[in-house]
Amino acid sequence: MQQKTKIQDSYRQASKIYDAQMTWAKLYCKIVWGFQDTAYTTELLHWLPDAFGGKILDVPVGTGVLTCPKYARMKDAQITCLDYSADMMALARARFRTAGIENVQFLQGDVGNLPFADESFDIVLSMNGFHAFPDKDAAFREIKRVLKKGGSFIGCFYIAGETKRTDFCIRRFYVPKGYFTPPFMTKAELSQKLRALYGKCELHSIGSIAYFICEKETG
């Protein structure tokens, strides 16, 4: 509980600067992550069809700065946004309201103990969250549990061992501040984990960010 409280307090402060970082995303990515091309987020969100009419769980929703333009086009989807940080979620709620997105509900909660029945969602989206989760194994288990058979798990997050500059920044700044929580997986470890959990998996990376789409087996 102490670790979760630390994360919540950290993201209360981070909510004040997170959107500013996204505004300067290319410069921020070049300095911290070692690349400038943020197109991977567009590629990832392209895996969500605009005409999709099923149920989506977005965890953690953060401030919604990356997903808002996409959700504005997904008018038939049933979107549930969950985050451990009430402060980040408040910014997302305001942003979606301004954009006229009405097919969304918000819920504060823990990804390691999701308050949903088995096989509740057609898609689970997790952008830039796993590196903050204190119990990553529980998060992986819970996401698979609430995902319907044949459903998709789509996500992206930090992986270790790809860029020395990024690893240094994470170790010396992000971890002490409570933004990121070790341990962190390498790309090979993530690939092994996802392929053990899901029948189909497509995994890519740019710098120290891995992004992927997996499909839960139907059998």
RAQUI-V43261 format. One record per backbone hydrogen bond with DSSP energy under -1.0 kcal/mol. CO is the residue of the C=O (numbers start at 1). NH is the residue of the N-H. E is the energy in kcal/mol with one decimal. If there is no record, write none. Layout:
# RAQUI-V43261
{{CO/NH/E} {CO/NH/E}}
This chain:
# RAQUI-V43261
{{1/5/-2.4} {2/6/-2.0} {3/7/-2.1} {4/8/-2.4} {5/9/-2.5} {6/10/-2.4} {7/11/-2.5} {8/12/-1.0} {9/13/-1.3} {10/14/-2.4} {11/15/-1.6} {13/16/-1.5} {14/17/-1.4} {14/18/-2.2} {17/21/-2.0} {18/22/-1.8} {19/23/-2.0} {20/24/-1.5} {22/25/-1.5} {24/28/-2.9} {25/29/-3.0} {26/30/-1.9} {27/31/-2.3} {28/32/-2.7} {29/33/-1.2} {29/34/-1.2} {29/35/-1.4} {38/41/-1.6} {39/43/-2.3} {40/44/-2.6} {41/45/-2.5} {42/46/-1.4} {44/47/-1.6} {45/48/-1.7} {49/52/-1.6} {54/78/-2.9} {55/122/-1.7} {55/123/-1.8} {56/80/-3.0} {57/125/-3.2} {58/82/-2.7} {61/64/-1.6} {64/68/-2.2} {67/71/-3.0} {68/72/-2.0} {70/73/-1.5} {73/75/-1.2} {78/56/-2.9} {79/105/-2.2} {80/58/-3.0} {81/107/-2.4} {82/61/-1.3} {83/109/-1.4} {85/89/-2.0} {86/90/-1.9} {87/91/-1.3} {88/92/-1.8} {89/93/-2.7} {90/94/-2.0} {91/95/-2.3} {92/96/-2.8} {93/97/-2.0} {94/98/-2.2} {95/99/-1.7} {96/101/-2.7} {97/100/-1.2} {102/104/-1.2} {103/79/-2.0} {105/81/-3.2} {107/83/-1.3} {110/113/-2.0} {114/116/-1.2} {121/148/-3.3} {122/152/-2.1} {123/57/-2.4} {124/154/-2.9} {125/59/-2.8} {126/156/-1.9} {129/132/-2.2} {129/133/-1.1} {131/181/-3.3} {135/139/-1.8} {136/140/-2.5} {137/141/-2.3} {138/142/-2.7} {139/143/-2.4} {140/144/-2.0} {141/145/-2.2} {142/146/-2.2} {145/119/-2.6} {146/120/-1.3} {146/121/-2.7} {148/151/-2.4} {151/216/-2.7} {152/124/-2.5} {153/214/-2.4} {154/126/-2.5} {155/212/-2.4} {156/128/-2.7} {157/210/-2.5} {163/167/-2.5} {164/168/-2.3} {165/169/-2.2} {166/170/-2.8} {167/171/-2.5} {168/172/-2.7} {169/173/-2.1} {169/174/-1.6} {170/175/-2.7} {173/177/-1.9} {174/179/-1.9} {174/180/-1.3} {175/178/-1.2} {185/160/-2.3} {186/190/-2.5} {187/191/-2.6} {188/192/-2.2} {189/193/-2.2} {190/194/-2.8} {191/195/-2.3} {192/196/-1.3} {193/197/-1.3} {194/198/-2.4} {200/215/-2.5} {202/213/-1.9} {204/211/-2.5} {206/209/-2.1} {208/159/-2.6} {209/206/-2.5} {210/157/-1.8} {211/204/-3.0} {212/155/-2.0} {213/202/-2.7} {214/153/-2.3} {215/199/-1.2} {215/200/-1.3} {216/150/-1.7}}
